[in-house]
Amino acid sequence: MKKLLIFTLLVLPAVLLTVDGGSRLMAYATEDELDEELDVEVESDDASVIHTDEPEAEDEPETTKSPDADTFLLFTRPLHSSGSQLELPAGYPVEFLVGFTNKGSDDFIVETVEASFRYPMDFNYFIQNFSAIAYNREIKPGHEATVSYSFLPSESFAGRPFGLNIALNYRDASGNQFTEAVYNETVSITEVDEGLDGETFFLYVFLAAVVVLLLVLGQQFLGSYGKRKRSPAVRKTVETGTTSTKDVDYEWIPAETLKKIQNSPKGGKVSPKQSPRQRKAKRAAGSDE
C-alpha cells in the first residue's frame, strides 16, 4: 500500500506535466495555423486592394481606314520635305491640305478634320486639342477632293517636341464611320528670331533720346560752371581824342588859333593825352594875346 502510494505520488506529477505540455503544444500549433490563415487572408486582401486601386490603362483610339479610300497630306505653311522632322514656328499659323480619293463604287462623305498635340513619349496623352472643322463634302466614286486646315501653336511651346496627330473623319454611303490618322509623328516647335521688331526699335529710339538729353544737360552745366569760375574783365576806357586832322571841322576855329596849330612843332596834331579843358584854356590864352 505504501509502495502504491509512493508510486502514485511519483508518477502523477510526471503524467500531469506530460498532459499539460501536450495541450500547450496543441495550442501553439493551433495558434500557428490561425496566424498562417490570418496572414494569407491579409495578403489576399492587400492584393485585392492593390488590384482595385490600380488605374485602368487608357484605350488607344481606334484608327480605321476604308480600303476604297486614299488620303494624303501636304503642308503648305511651313513647307516640309519628306524624310526630315517637321519644324513648326511658335506663334505662327500652320496650314496644310488633306486630299481624299474615292476608289470604290459608293459615295463617301468627308466629315471633319481635327488636330492635336500629344505627349511625344506616349501619344495617348493629350497636350492640346485644336478645333475640329466640319466639311461634310460628298465625294463621288472615282473623284477626289481636298480640304484645308490650319492651327496656331502657342509661343509657350517653343523649344519643345510634341506628337502631332491629324485625323480625318469620314463615312461611306452605308453609314460606316472611319477615322484615319493622316499624320501621326513627332514635330519640333521652334522659336522664330524676327531680328529688329517694333518694340526693340522704339526702345532704341528712347535710349538715343535719353543720351541726347543727357549730353545737352551736361553741356549746359559745364557752360554755367565755367562762367562762375571766370572773373569779370574790367574794361578801361581810354580817351584818344582826335588823332586825324581830316575829320576835324576847322570852320568854327578862329584863324589865329588855326595858325598856331599849323605852326606848332607837332605838325597840327593834338596830343591825345590833353583833356578838353586844357585845350579850351589854351584857346582862351591864344585869343587874349
C-alpha positions in Angstrom: 0.0 0.0 0.0 2.8 2.3 0.9 4.6 1.4 -2.3 1.5 2.1 -4.4 1.1 5.5 -2.7 4.7 6.3 -3.3 4.4 5.2 -7.0 1.3 7.3 -7.4 3.0 10.4 -5.9 6.0 9.9 -8.3 4.1 9.1 -11.5 1.2 11.5 -11.1 3.3 14.7 -11.4 5.0 13.3 -14.5 1.7 12.4 -16.1 0.3 15.9 -15.3 3.3 17.6 -16.8 3.1 15.4 -19.9 -0.6 16.2 -20.4 -0.1 19.9 -19.8 2.8 20.0 -22.2 0.8 18.3 -24.9 -2.1 20.7 -24.6 0.3 23.6 -24.8 1.9 22.1 -28.0 -1.6 21.7 -29.4 -2.4 25.3 -28.5 0.8 26.5 -30.1 0.1 24.6 -33.3 -3.4 25.9 -33.4 -2.2 29.5 -33.0 0.4 29.0 -35.7 -2.3 27.7 -38.0 -4.5 30.7 -37.2 -1.6 33.1 -37.8 -0.9 31.5 -41.2 -4.6 31.7 -42.1 -4.7 35.3 -41.0 -1.5 36.1 -42.9 -2.9 34.5 -46.0 -6.2 36.4 -45.7 -4.4 39.7 -45.1 -2.1 39.1 -48.1 -5.1 38.3 -50.2 -6.9 41.4 -49.0 -3.9 43.6 -49.8 -3.6 42.1 -53.2 -7.3 42.7 -53.9 -6.9 46.3 -52.8 -3.9 46.9 -54.9 -5.7 45.4 -57.8 -8.7 47.6 -57.2 -6.8 50.8 -56.9 -4.7 50.2 -60.0 -5.7 52.8 -62.7 -7.0 51.4 -65.8 -4.9 51.8 -68.9 -6.4 54.2 -71.4 -7.5 52.5 -74.5 -5.7 53.7 -77.6 -8.1 55.4 -80.0 -9.1 53.1 -82.8 -7.9 54.1 -86.3 -9.9 52.7 -89.1 -9.4 53.1 -92.8 -11.6 52.2 -95.7 -9.9 50.1 -98.4 -11.8 52.1 -101.0 -10.3 55.5 -99.9 -6.8 57.0 -100.3 -5.7 60.0 -98.3 -2.6 62.3 -98.5 -1.3 65.3 -96.6 0.6 68.3 -97.8 2.0 71.1 -95.6 1.8 74.5 -97.3 3.0 76.6 -94.4 5.7 75.9 -93.5 6.9 73.8 -96.4 8.1 70.4 -95.4 10.2 67.9 -97.3 9.7 64.2 -96.6 12.5 62.4 -94.7 13.1 65.2 -92.2 11.5 66.2 -88.9 8.8 68.8 -89.2 9.5 72.1 -87.5 6.6 74.4 -86.7 7.3 78.0 -85.8 5.7 79.0 -82.5 3.2 81.8 -82.7 2.7 81.4 -86.5 -0.2 79.6 -88.2 0.4 76.2 -89.6 -1.5 75.3 -92.8 -1.9 72.0 -94.6 -4.1 70.3 -97.2 -5.8 66.9 -96.8 -6.6 65.1 -100.0 -9.2 62.3 -100.3 -9.7 59.9 -103.3 -12.7 57.7 -103.7 -11.6 54.4 -105.3 -14.8 52.5 -104.6 -18.3 52.3 -106.0 -20.1 54.1 -103.2 -20.1 57.7 -102.2 -18.0 58.9 -99.3 -18.6 62.0 -97.1 -15.7 63.8 -95.6 -17.0 65.0 -92.3 -14.3 66.6 -90.1 -10.6 67.2 -89.8 -9.0 67.7 -86.3 -5.5 68.1 -84.9 -4.0 67.7 -81.5 -0.6 67.8 -79.7 0.3 64.6 -77.9 3.0 63.7 -75.4 5.9 62.6 -77.5 6.7 59.5 -75.3 3.1 58.3 -75.3 0.6 59.5 -77.9 -2.3 58.5 -75.7 -1.8 61.6 -73.6 -3.2 64.8 -75.0 -1.3 68.1 -74.5 -3.6 70.4 -76.6 -6.6 69.8 -78.8 -7.4 72.1 -81.7 -10.8 72.7 -83.1 -12.4 70.2 -85.4 -13.5 71.7 -88.7 -16.6 70.2 -90.3 -16.7 70.0 -94.1 -19.4 67.3 -94.9 -18.2 67.1 -98.5 -19.6 64.3 -100.7 -17.1 62.6 -103.0 -18.4 60.5 -105.8 -16.8 57.3 -107.0 -13.6 58.0 -109.0 -13.4 61.6 -107.7 -11.1 63.3 -105.3 -11.4 66.3 -103.0 -9.0 68.5 -101.0 -9.8 70.3 -97.7 -7.6 72.8 -95.9 -6.9 73.1 -92.2 -4.8 75.5 -90.0 -3.9 75.9 -86.4 -1.7 78.1 -84.3 1.0 76.6 -82.0 1.3 78.5 -78.7 4.5 80.5 -78.2 4.9 78.8 -74.8 5.6 75.5 -76.6 8.8 76.9 -78.3 11.8 74.7 -78.0 9.9 71.5 -77.1 9.0 68.4 -79.2 5.4 67.2 -79.4 3.5 64.5 -81.1 1.2 65.9 -83.8 -1.8 63.9 -84.7 -4.0 64.9 -87.6 -7.2 62.8 -88.0 -9.6 62.7 -90.9 -13.2 61.5 -90.1 -15.4 60.3 -93.0 -18.1 57.8 -93.7 -19.5 55.8 -96.6 -23.0 55.6 -98.1 -23.9 52.8 -95.7 -23.1 54.9 -92.7 -19.9 53.2 -91.7 -17.7 55.6 -89.8 -13.9 55.8 -90.5 -11.2 57.7 -88.6 -7.8 57.8 -90.3 -4.7 59.4 -88.8 -3.2 61.1 -91.9 -0.3 62.4 -89.8 1.0 60.9 -86.5 4.6 61.9 -85.9 6.8 63.9 -83.6 7.3 67.6 -84.5 9.5 70.3 -83.1 8.2 73.7 -82.1 10.8 76.3 -82.9 11.2 79.9 -81.8 11.4 82.4 -84.6 14.0 85.2 -84.4 12.5 88.2 -86.1 15.5 90.4 -85.7 14.6 94.1 -85.1 10.9 94.3 -84.2 8.8 97.3 -83.4 9.2 97.2 -79.7 13.0 96.9 -79.9 13.1 99.8 -82.4 11.2 102.1 -80.1 13.4 101.1 -77.2 16.5 102.1 -79.2 14.9 105.4 -80.1 14.1 106.1 -76.5 17.6 105.3 -75.4 19.0 107.6 -78.1 16.7 110.4 -76.9 17.9 109.9 -73.3 21.5 110.1 -74.4 21.0 113.3 -76.4 19.1 114.9 -73.4 22.0 113.9 -71.1 24.5 115.5 -73.5 22.6 118.7 -73.7 22.2 118.9 -69.9 25.9 118.2 -69.4 26.9 120.9 -71.9 24.7 123.5 -70.1 26.0 122.5 -66.7 29.6 122.8 -67.9 28.9 126.2 -69.5 27.3 127.6 -66.4 30.1 126.2 -64.2 32.8 127.8 -66.4 31.1 131.2 -66.3 31.0 131.1 -62.5 34.7 130.5 -62.2 35.7 133.3 -64.6 36.2 136.8 -63.1 34.5 139.6 -64.9 37.0 141.6 -67.0 37.3 145.4 -66.3 37.3 147.4 -69.4 39.3 150.6 -69.3 38.0 153.4 -71.4 40.9 155.4 -72.9 40.2 158.8 -74.5 42.1 159.0 -77.6 40.9 162.4 -78.7 41.3 163.5 -82.3 44.0 161.6 -84.0 43.4 162.7 -87.5 43.0 166.2 -88.8 40.9 165.1 -91.8 37.9 164.6 -89.6 38.1 168.0 -87.8 35.9 170.8 -88.8 38.1 173.9 -88.9 35.4 176.5 -89.8 34.4 177.3 -86.2 38.1 177.6 -85.1 39.4 181.2 -85.0 42.0 182.0 -87.7 44.7 182.9 -85.1 44.3 179.6 -83.3 44.4 177.8 -86.6 47.7 179.5 -87.5 49.2 178.4 -84.2 48.1 174.9 -84.7 49.7 174.8 -88.1 52.9 176.4 -86.9 53.2 174.0 -83.9 56.2 171.6 -83.9 53.8 168.6 -83.8 52.5 169.4 -87.3 49.0 170.3 -86.2 48.4 167.1 -84.3 46.7 167.5 -80.9 48.1 165.4 -78.1 45.7 162.7 -77.3 46.5 163.0 -73.6 45.2 166.6 -73.4 41.8 166.9 -71.9 39.1 169.2 -73.5 39.6 171.7 -70.6 43.3 172.1 -71.3 42.6 172.7 -75.0 39.9 175.2 -74.1 42.3 177.0 -71.8 44.9 177.2 -74.5 42.4 178.6 -76.9 41.4 181.3 -74.4 45.0 182.3 -73.8 45.7 182.5 -77.5 42.7 184.8 -78.1 43.9 187.1 -75.3 47.3 187.6 -76.9 
